[in-house]
Amino acid sequence: MLCGLCFDEDEHLDCFRRKRDEALNKSGNRGKGDVRGGKNKFRLWQAYPIIDWPRKHSLTHTEIGMLWTPSSPPTTLIGGAPYTARLDLGFFKPVDSFIDSPRASYGVQMAPLIQKYCKCQPEKTSESSPHISRDDSKVAILHSSSAASTQWPAGEASPAMWNSRAPVAVLLAALLYSVALVPAQGSSPWKTLTGDPPFVVARGGFSGLFPGFSSAAYNLALITSVQDVVLYCDVQLTKDGAGICFPDLLLNNNSNVDQVFVKKEKTYPVNGVRTKGWFSIDYTLKDLANVFVTQGVYSRANSFDANMYPILTVEDVAKQFAPPALWLNIENNMFFAQHNLSMRNYVLSVSKKVVINFISSPEVAFLNSFKARVSPSTTNLVFKFLDEAKIEPSTNQTYGSLSKNLTFIKTFASGIIVPKTYIWPVTMDNYLEPHTSIVSDAHKAGLTVFVSGFFNDVPFPFNYSYDPVSEYLSFFDNNNFSVDGVLSDFPITPSAAIDCYAHPEKNASVPDAPLVISKDGASGDYPGCTYLAYMHAIEDGVDVLDCNVQMSKDGIPFCSSTINLIDSTAVAQSRFNNYSMVVPEIKVGSGIYTFSLTWDQIKTLKPSILSPQRSYTLFRNPRFKSAGSYLNLSEFLTMAKNSSSLSGVLISIEYAAYLAEKKGLSVTDAVITELNKAGYGNQTKLDVMIQSTNSSVLMKFKEETKYKCVYKIEEKIGDALEKTVEDIKKFANAVVVNKASVFPENQAFITRATDVVKTFQGSEIPVYVELFSNEFVSQAWDFFSDSSVEINSYVTGAGVDGVITDFPKTAARYKRNRCLSYKVTPAYMSPVQAGSLVQVVSPVYLPPAEAPNPVLTESDVIEPPLPAAKIALAPGPSSGSTVSPPPLPNGQPKNAVCFLLSTLAMLSTSLFLL
């Protein structure tokens, strides 16, 4: 029984509610900004594995349909996501929650089950229509029982909600998800019109992942967002006057209508422009029964398009999902009027059936016609601004001029929607200009301000470093103003930005884990390994500052992201462009290498910022693409030592064997010398970590110093043999693995979680993971194009000990977010469930299966000792180039020989080589 799943088989639901309230009162959390429970918090779905629950309690097929999809095994939710011993929250791991769901309508749907299996009476729900009440002390969400009372035939689920090809259930997940976002008592930190946190408006649901305006998108938005999320519907009218939620007049932009009604496109004038396509006005609602929504943004995954998500009406969205608030956006009213369809009459009619909390339109006359017909306490009229140069048809004024007359807007509307650039203008080269005064002007006029155009997966101004959370924060946590709501295709991101990241406490304690380790400093924003990159990494809150050590011709160790200067500097355009040479041990083809130039020559080179996603035209901070100067190792160590916030430095060494044998340069000796000169050998303030892909390098440091050694495993691995881990532990204190070794991907979908982290941590070897970048194309679809979601999934989901990133500001901010300290983790700060999303992919779009990553063996890590440095001939300029087989990164073969050589044996080997 449902109650038994929570606690005792004999307890009743009201008893749990009383205990819940007692726990809240004891914890002191009620009415103080969150309702997340005290130490007596409850965990749902813990008593039994979810797969056994229907069998244990004899649920009927209809009742299972209310919990899962009837056409799928009862181990699925949200379109087929799998579950383990307990019910997982969609694509997320289980979270603690209270039995009393904030969405009362779901409690109404569950009432028959509660009554049958708990032998307790369902609570009476309000007979009034659902509405939102937000004040300084609470968020009250009231739903009518009629909103969830749809009758279904016996043994069947509602076909619009539970399409057999698109199983999407939110009921149990909504019960699991109980996070109340409420402003703290007293003075509010929010500079919104009311002092409340901004609204999160899910445009078409979670349309950044699933096809917009589909049941899957709306369900996922409810699960992953703040409690009072607003579901947004662009309304189009059908031939028979039904209102459907669809993003465009043209159905073929976001559906398969062109495949169902082949060659039935028509041409109509739309706002004076002849437009060809499949229009909603040419089809009745019955005609559209076999038309399914698809992803309309071509850069997004189309992998869910064959799931046959039906087109939803406004009534479907209101009654099936019972959202905390519903927003109808009305555009092209004049177009519908030209075809004898009245959008005004439709909205008035549907508002008698369901509560509409927001109505927006870019047409003044349309909103004016509602002014006397709606209750301001129930429905907010919002004027939508379009591009500033466009003409508003009712007034014949540009939207830009109307934005200067907000007192006029206030005569018929209570709020406005503006594009982001109305608030933060952007330069031609995509940098922010100073913010305008439109938010404060609107607030003075008594208007709320909503902002549109938030997408995680499009380039935004370089000031945000490809970090969507940073963009949101600039609109409501900037010390000057706060907008009242944001319209987003990825509602999980603003939900976390509002509840977890905004208004951080200045003196809040910061957890030790995970370690935030830089990759060439803040190299996502500045040329790597330059003074600028390191300075900003420290300012951004990095824990461990890294230096990838290279050697100059005259034996000076310095920091550079690569041994090939062509990759990191403008050397190819300098007077040293004829210094190219072929080094098969390092790379295929020619390069200009650090050991070919003296340190004085290298200092004259202009650094170049690396843009690893340039093939997607995603470039990094072009205004600073050649800024900064390189540091030698001594200068780097001094800089780190003078910092008060760092906990350590990481020195990376590669190609040591090649440099010793072929160039007479001992990079290991040079590093040890500089560390000793800088006083790192006898200090305890900063940890010193030596990283290498070579066990031989680490063995030398292990024998000659007390520094921590970090073994970097470049290969993608699925696990490591126990003997291999034992061998690694003899020369390394920690390991670095790539992201794919923790969460393997197939065509940008995570397929599963490996045991790599657990294997190493089981032998007390910390695991650091690289590389975390902010560009959305560097992340799997599972992470919603949000770098913070990705980091969180590796940290709280996989349990990694550190993250290596070229955007340390993002990782450092994540580490300090207050949701990590909540007693109950909100859904938007829960890790994704590895392998769940790919199981929702339409079968026709499933990627082919791939072989699992190989297991790391002893032969992969054991190497002969480092050779002693020889005196090498000075390299000369060369313009030749020959292609050689690709080498190992360290230029040294990994042979299966015993690496536990004594110091005497290593010395003998070195003498023999001489």
N, C-alpha and C positions, 0 to 999 in steps of 0.2 A: 504494500500500500504506500501511497505517497508519503504519509506521515512517517511510516516506518523507515523510509529511505533517509529521512532526516535524523531521527533519533529512535526513540522507543516505539515499538509497535502499538502500544496502548495510549500514546500521547495524542492529543488533539491539536489541530492547527491553531486554535486560539491560545492554547497553552504555549506553543512555540512563539507566538507573537508577544505574549506577556514576557517570556524569557528574553526574547530579543530586546524588548523595551527596557527590561531591567539591566541587560548587559550594556545597552547604550547609556543609560543613566549612570551606571557605575563607571563607565569609561569617560564620562563627561563630554561625550561627543555630540549629544543631541542638541541641535540648534547652534552648533559652533563651527559651522563651515563644512562639515562632512558628516555623513552617517555611515560609518564604516565599521562600527562595532567595537566592543572592548575585548578583553582577553577571553571572554566566554563566547566568542563568535561561533557560528554554526557553519558546518560544511555540508552542502547538499550532495546527494548522490554518492555518499561514501559507503553506505552499508553493503550494497550489492554491486557487482559488475553490471553495467547498464544492459548488457546483452541478455542477462538473466532476468531482468526485472519483469518484462511482460509475461514470461513463462511462470514466474513465481506467483504473480498476482492475477493471472488469468484475464489479462486485458483483451477486449474484443478488437476486431480488426479496425472498427471505426475509431475506437479509443487510441489504438496505436497510431492511426492516421493523424490524430491530434498531436501526437508526440513526434512521430517520424513520418516519413513518406510511406504510404501503404504499398507502393510498388518496389520498395527497396528493403534490404535487410534492416531490422531494427537496431543496427549498429551505426546508422548514418544520420547525419544532420547537416543542413546547409548544403544541399546538392551533393551529398555523398561523402562528406568528410568523415574519416574513420575515427573510432574511439577505442580507447584502451580500457583499463579497469574501471574508470569512472567517466562520466559524461564530460566531454571536452566542449569548450565554448566555441563552436564553429571551427575556425582555423586556429583556435587558441587553446592553450593548455587550461586545465581546470582552474577556476578561481573560487575563492570563498565567497559566500553570499548568504543573505538571509532568506528565510522561507517566504517572507512577504514581498512579492514582487511589486515594484513601484508602478508597473503597468497593470492597473486594476482590471482592465478588460481581459487580460490573459488569465487572471484569477477567475473571472467569470467563465471563460471557456473551460478551465480546469475544474470548476465547481462540481460537475457531475462525477468526475473521477475522485475528487476529494471526498465527496459524500459517500460514494460507493465503497472506497477502500479505507477511508479513515473513520467512517461512521461518525462524521461530524457535519454540522449544517453549514452550507455555504453562506458567506456573509452577503447581506443585501448591498447592492451597489446603487449608486446615485441614479435616479431616473432622469436627471438633467443631462444635457448634451456635454460632450467632453470639452474642456477648456483648460487653458493654462493660467495659473496665477503665480506671479513672481513678485516677491517683496524682499525686504532686507533680511528676513530671517529664514525663509524657507522657499522651496519650490513645490507647489501643490499641483498634482496632475490628477484630474478627475475624468473618468470615462463613463459613458452610459452603457448599461447592460445591452441595449439594443445594438450597439456597435459591434458586438461580437456574437450576435445570436443567429447568424446565418444557419439555416437548416440544410443538412445534407442527407442524401439517401443513405439508408442503412448500409454499412460496410464500405462507404466511399468517403473520400475527402473532397473538399471543394475543388473542382477542377481548375478554377482560375488560380487558386493558391498552390495546389499540389499537382502541378502538371506531371504526368508520368515520366516524361523525359527530362524534366527539370526539377528534381526533388529539392525543395528549399523549405526547411522548417525552422521557425524561430521560437516556437512556444517554450520549449524547455530552456533554450539559451536565454530567453528573456527572464525566465524564473531564476536562472543562475546569476544573471547580471543585475546587481542591485547597487548602483553607485549614485549617491545623491550629491549633486553639485550645487552647493548653496553658498552664498556670500557670507563672510564672517560677520558677526554682530559688531556693532560699533562703526567706526569710519570705514568706508569701503575703499580698497585700493583701485577700484575700477573707475575710470573717467567716462563711463557710459552715461547716457542721459538719466537713467534710473539708479545708477550705482551698482547694478547687477552685472554678473559676467556676461560677455557677449553671447548671443545665440549662435549655435552651429546649425546651418541650414544645408541639408544634404540634397544637392541638386540632382534630381532623378535617383536618389538613393546613393549607394556607393558606385557611382557610374564610372569612376576611374578604373575599376576592375571589371565588374560585370556589365553587360549591356545596360545602358541607362534606362531608368523608368521600368525596369523589370522587377519581378517579385524577388529575385535573388539580390538585386541591388538594394531594394528597399529593406529587405530583411537584414542584410549585412550592415547597413547604415544604423539600424536600430540596435544591433548587438554591439557594435564597436564604437559607439559615440557616447557623448554625455547624455545624461538622463532626459533632458528636455530638448533633444534634437528635433529639428523641424524637418518634415519631409516635404520636398518641393516638387511641384508638378507643373510642367508646361502644358496648358490645355489646348487641345485641338478639337474641332467639331467634326463629326462624321455626317454623312449624307442625311441620316435620320435624326440628327440633332443630339447624339450622344457625345459626352465629353470624355475624351481619352487623354491619358498622360503620355505625351510624346514630345520629343524635343524640337520638332520642326514641322512646318507645313508639308514638306515633301516626305512621304513615308519611306521612299526608297533609300533615304540617307541612313536610316537606322532600323531597317527591317528587311525581310525577304519578300516584300510585296511584289517586286519585279519578277520573282520566280513563280509566285502564285498566280498573278495576273500578267501573263507575258504580253508584251507589246500593247499595254493598255495605258501608256503614259499620255498625258494631256498637257496642253500649254495654256497658262493663264497669266494675265498681268498681275504682278505682286509689287505693290509700291511703285508702280510705273515701269517695272522691268518685266519683260516677257520671260516666264520661267517654265521650263519643261520638266515633267516628272509625274510621279504618282501622288495625288493629293488626297487628303483625308475626306474632302467633301464629295468625292466620287464613289465612296464605299459606305455601306451601312455597317453597323456594329456586327451584324451577323456575317457580312462579307469578310470581315477581318478576323473571324474566329480561327482561321487557318493561317493567319499571318503572324509571324513571330519577330520579336525585337532582336536586333543584333547590335554589335559594337559599331558605333558611327564614327569613332576617331581611329583613323587608320594606323596610327603609331601605337595603339594599344592592342592587347592580345585579342585576337578573334577566336580564341580557342573555346569559347563558351557559346558561340553563335548557333551551334546545332542542338542546343539544349531545349529548344522550342519553348522559350519563355513567351507567354501570351501577352498581347497588348492589354493593358489595364485601364479601366475607367476610373474616374475620380472616386466614384462610390466604392470600387474595389479597394483602392488604396486606403480610404478612410475606414472602411468596415473590417477589412481583413487584417490590416496591420495596426489599427487603433493607435496611430502615432500621437505623441504628446501634443503636437501641433501640426497643422496642415497648411501649406502655402500653395495657392494657385496663382500662376503667372499667366497673364492674358496678353498675347501679342497678335497682331494681324486682325484685330477686331473689324476693321473696315473691309478687309478681304472677305471675311465670312458674311458681313452684311451685304456685300455685293452679290452673294449667292444665296440670299434669302435665309440666312441662318443668323440667329440673334445670340451672340455670346452673352449679352447682358441678361436675357431671359433665362439662359441656361444656368448661369451662375446664381441667379436669384432662386431658381427652382432647386438646384442641388443644395443650396445653403439651408433649405428646409428639411433636408434629409440628414445632412452631416454638418458638423461645425467646421467652418473655414476660418482659420485664425489670421491669415494674411491673404490679401488680394493685391497683386501688383500689375502694373501696366505702364507702357511708355506713352499712353494716350491720355491727355488731360481730360478730354470730354468723357471718356469711358469711366474714369474714376469719379468724376463729378457726378455722373448719373447714379452712383451708389451712395453718395454722401448721406442722403436722407433715408436710405433703405437698410443700412447695417448699423448694428450697435457698436460704438467705439470700444466698449468693454469686452466685446467678443471678437470683433474683426478689425484688423488694422489695414487701412488702405495705404499702399506704398507706391510712390511714383518712381518709375524706373528710367534713369537717364541712359541714353545711348551715346554714341560718339558725339563729341562736342560740336562737330560741324554738321551733323544731321539735323533735319527739320522736323519739329514736332507738328503733326498735321492739324491739331485743333487750334493752336495759337499761331502757327506759321512762324514760330521763332526757333532758333537753333537751341539744342539742348545746352550748349555752352552758355548762352545768354540766360536761359531759365535757371541755370545753377547760380546766377548772381541775384536772383529774385526769390529767395527761399521763403519769404513771408507769403508770397503768392501761392507757393506749393502747399504751405500749411493750411490754406483755406479749404483744401479738399483732401489732404492726405496727412497721415500721422508720421510718415517716414519716407525715406528715399533709398533707392539702390543706386550706387554709382560704380563705374569701373574703377579698378585700382588706381589708374593714372589720374583720376580726379583728385586723389589724395596725395599720392607720391608720383609726380611726373617723372618721366624717364627720358634721358638724353638719346641722341641718335646712336651712340655707341653702347647703349644699354646699361647706363648707370643712373642711380637715383639722383633727382634734384631735391632741393629742400621741399618739405611737405607744404601743402596749401592750407588754407584756413577753413575749408569747406565743412570739416567735422565740427569744429567749434562754432561756426556760423549756423549750421543746422541745429545744433543743440541750443543755441541762443533763441532760435526760432521755435523751439519745442519739437523738433523733428528727430526721430531716430535715424541712424545711418547704417545701412547694410552695404557690404562691398561684394561685388561679383568678380568672377574671373580667376578663382583660385584653383590651380591644377598643379599637382606634384610633378607631372611628367612633361612639362614644357619648360624651356629655358626662361628664367626670370632674371631681373637685374643682377649683375655680377656682385653687387654689394652683399647679396645673400649667400654667396658661395655655394650655390645649388642646394641650399638647405631649406626645405619648405617650412620647417618650424620657425626659422629665423624670419622668413617673410611674414608669417602670421603675427609673430610677436611685434613686428614693426607697426602693425595696425592697432594693437591694443595694449602694448606694454612699452611705451616710449617716453614716459614722463610728461608728455604734452597732451595727448588725447587718446581716446579709445573709441573705436567704432562699436556699434551695438549688435552687430552680427556679421557673419561671413558666409558666403555661398560657396560651397566646395564640392568637388567631385570625389574627394578623399576625406570624408568627415572624421576619420580616425585621427588625422593630423591636427586639425584645429581643436579637437576634443582634448588631446594630450597637451597641446600648447596652452590651452586655457587652464586646465586643472593641474597640470604637472610642472610646466615651465614658467608660466607668467608670474611676475612679482616674487622672485625667489627671496628667501630670507638671507640677509647679508651675512649673518654669523652662524648659519646652519652648519651642522657637522657634515663632513663629507666622508663617505665610506672609503676604506682603503682599496677595495676591489670594485671594478676591474682597474688594473693599471692602464692609463692612457699613454701610449708610446707613439711618439711622432715618427713619421716617415719622411726623412730629409727636412725636418722642421715642418712648418705649415706650408708644405709644397703644393697644396691645392690652391693657394692664393698668391704665392710668390715663388720665384725660381728656387728650386730645392737647394738646401745646404748653404744658403747665403745668410748673411747677418740678418736681413729682413725676415727670412723664413724662420730663423731660430728665435728672434726677438718676439715675433708675433705668436709663435708656438707657446712661448713662456707666458705671454700675456693672455693667451687663450685658455690657459689652465692645464697644459700638458704635465703629466707626472714624470715621464722619462724622455729626455731629449737625446736624439740619436745622431751619430756621425758615421757615415759610410766612408771609411778611410781609404784614400788612394795615395799613391806615391808619385812625387815628381821626379824628374830626371836626376836632380841633385839630392835626392833622398829626403825631401821634406814631406812628412805625412800631412795631408789636408783632407777636408770634408768635400765630397762630391758624390752625387747620386749614381754616377756611373764612371767606369774606367775609360770609356770612350767619350772624349770631349765633344764629339759631334752631336751626341744626344743631349747634352746639357749646356752647351755654350754656342757662341757664334764663331767658333774656330774655323769653320769652313769658309767664312767670309773674311777671315783675317789673313795676315801675312804668313801664317803658319799652315795655310791650306795645302801646301805641298809636303806636309809631314805625314801624309797617309801611308799606312802600311798594312800588310795582311798578317794577322796573328791567328792561325787556326785554333790555337788553344783557348782563345777568348771568344771569337765570333766568326761567322761566315762573312766573307767580304772584307773590305778594308775599313779602317778607322784611324782616327788621330788620337793617340792614347796619352794618358797623363804622364807616363814615364818617358815620353819623347820631348817634353818641354820642362824647363826649369820652373820653380815656383814663381820667380819674378815674371816670367813670361805668362804663366797661367793667370796671375793676378790682373794682367792687362785685358783678359778676355771678357766679353759681355756674357753674362749668364742668360740662359733661355728657360722659360717656364715650360714644363712638360704638360701637354694636353693629351692624356691617353685616350680620350674619347673624341678626338678631332674628326674621326671618320663619320661621326654623327653630327658634325659641325657644332660640337660642344667644346668651346675653348675656355681656358682659364684666365681670368683677370688680365685682359690684354693691355690695360694701361700700365701694368707693372710686369709685363712679360720679360723685360730685360733689366729689371731693377735689382739692386743689391750687389754685394761683393762677397767673394769666397773667404773662408776662414781656414787657417791652418789648424792642426789639431791642438796646438798649444793655446791659440786664441779661443777655440771652442771650449776647451776645458776651463779656461779662466772665466768665460762668459757663464758657463753652467755653475761654476763654484760661487759666483757672485749673485746667483739667483736665490731668493729666499723660499720659492715655492716648489722647486724641483725635488723629487725624491731620488732621482738617479740619472745616470747617463748610460747609453747603449752604444758601444763601439762595434761596428760591423767590419769584418775583414774577409775579403775574397781574393782569389788568384794569388795567394801567398806562395804556393809552390812555383808557379811560373815566374813570379817576380824574383824569387830567390835563385832559381836555376838559370834563367835566361837574362835577367837584368841586374843580378847582383844586389838586389834590394831586399832587405829583410823587414817586411812590414810589421811583423810581430815584435821584433826588437825595438823598432821605432816607436810603436805604440806603448810598450812597457816603459821605455825611456821617458816619453812625454808625460805619462801618467805619474811616474815617480817625480819628475821635475815639478809638476803641478801640485804635488803633495797629496795625491789621491791614494798613495800606498799606505798612509798612516792617518787617514781620516775616516770617520764613520757617518758623516752627515749625508753623503750621497752614495747610493749603491752604484757600483761599476759593473756593468754587464758586458761581456765580450760575446758577440754573436758571429757565427760562421756556419756555412754549409759543410765545412771540413772538420771532421773529428780530430784530425792531426793538429789543426790550429788550436782547437780547444784543449787538447791534451797538453800542449806546450804551456798554455796559460794555467792550466790546472796544476802543472808541476812547478811552475816558477812564480806564481802569484796566488793571492787569495781572492781574486775577483770571481764573480759569478759568471758561469759560462752558459750560453744559450745556443742550443743546436737548432739550426734552421733546416727544416725538411721541405725542400722545394717540390718534390713529387706529390701528386695527389694520392693519398693513401686512404684505405678503408679501415685499417686497424694496424696494430703492430704486435709482432710475436713477443711473448713474455721474455724470452732470452734477448731479443733485440732491445727491449726496454731496459733490461738489466745492464746491457752493454752501454747504452746511452747514459744511464745514470752514473757510470764510472767517469765520464768526462763532461757531463752537462748538468746544470742545475735546473734548466727549464728548456722547453722546446717551442719553436715557432712553426705553425702549420698554416696552410692556406685555407680559405673559407670552404672550398670544395671538399676538403678532407673532413670537415665537420658536417656540412649539409651539401651532399652532392647534388648537382643540377643536371637537368636534361632539357635543352632548349629553354633555358631561363626559368624552369620550374624545379623546385626542390623535390627530390624524389624520396628522400628518407634522411634519417639522422644516423651517423656512424657511432661507433664506440671509441673513437680515437681519444676524445677528451677524457672519457671515463678510464680508459686503459692507462694513460699516462698519469692522471691524477691518482689512480689507485696505487701507483708507485711513488707518490708524493713528488711528482714532477709537474710544476705549473705549466699551463698551456696558453700561449699567446697566439692570436690569430691575425693574419693579414690578408688582404689589404682592404680597409674600409674607406671607400670614397663616397662623396656626396652625389655625384652624377647618377641620375636615376637609371641609366642604362647599365650601370655596373652592378645593379642589384637584381635579384630574382623577382619575378612577378609577385611572389608570396609576400614581399615586404612593402607592397603598396607604394612603390616609388618614394619611400620615406627612409632616409638613412638612419634616423633614430629608431624606427621599428626594426630595422636590420640589426643594429647594435644590440638592442634590447633582447632580440631573439637569441643571439649568440651568448649574451651574458646571463640572462635569467632562464633561457631555455636550455642551452647547451652547457652553461656553467663555466665558460672560459674565464681564465684569470686575467687576461689583458687583451686589449685591442690595439693594433698598429694601424695608424690612420694618417693620411695626408691632409685631413681636415680636423685637427685636434680640438678645435672649438666646439664642434658638434658632439664629439665623444665626451668632452669634459662637461658640457652642459647636461648631457644625458646622465652622467654619473651623479650630478647634483640635483636631479629632479626629485621633487618631494613625493611623487607617487610611489617611489621605491620604498618609502618608509611607511606607507599606509598599511594599516592592519589587514585590510582587504584590498587586493590589487584590482584596480579598475580594468575593464576589458581593453581599453585603449593602451594599457601598459602591460598587457599579457603577451607572452611570446607566441609567435605563430607555431602551429603544429606541423612539424616537418612532414611533407608528403601528402598533406590534406588537399591542397589546392589542385594538384595535378589529377586527383581523383574526381574532381568536378568537371574536368575538361571533357568536352564532347568526344565520344569515341573516335569520330572521324578525324579529329585534330590531335589525338594523342601522339606524342613523339615516340619514335621507335625505342624499344628497350635498349639500355646500354649495359655493358659489363660493369660489375662493381669495381671500385678502385682497388688496386692491389694491396696486399698486406706488406708492411715494412719488415724486411728481413735483416739478419746480421750483415750479409754481404752488401747491403745498401749503405751501411754506416761505417764499416771498418775500413781504415785507410793506413797506408804506410806512413811513417813519421815524416815531418817536414824536412826537406833538404836544407843544407846550409847555404847561405848566400854566396854566390860566386862573383868574381869581378867580371863584369860584362862590358863588351864593346859598346860605345855610344851609338844609339840608333841614328841613322841618317834619313833625310827626306826621301820619299819614294812616291811615285804616282801609279805604280802597278797594282793590280788586284787580281787575285785568283780565288776561286771558290773552293772551299774545303768543307769536309763534313762538319756539321755542328758539334761543338765541343761540350763537355760538361762545364757548368758555370764556374767551377774552380780551376779548370784546366788541369785536373789531376784525376787519374783513374782511381776508382774505389775497389781495391783488391781485398779479397777475404784473407787477410793476414792478421796475426795477433797484434793489436794496437797497444797492449800492455807491456811495451818495452820499457826497460829501465832507462834511467838517464845515461848510463854507461853505454847501453846498446845504441841509443840515439846518437851519442857522440861518435861511436865507431862507424855508424852508417854515414855520418856527415864527413868523417875523415876519408872514408872509402870513395865518396863522391868527389872529393877534392883530388 
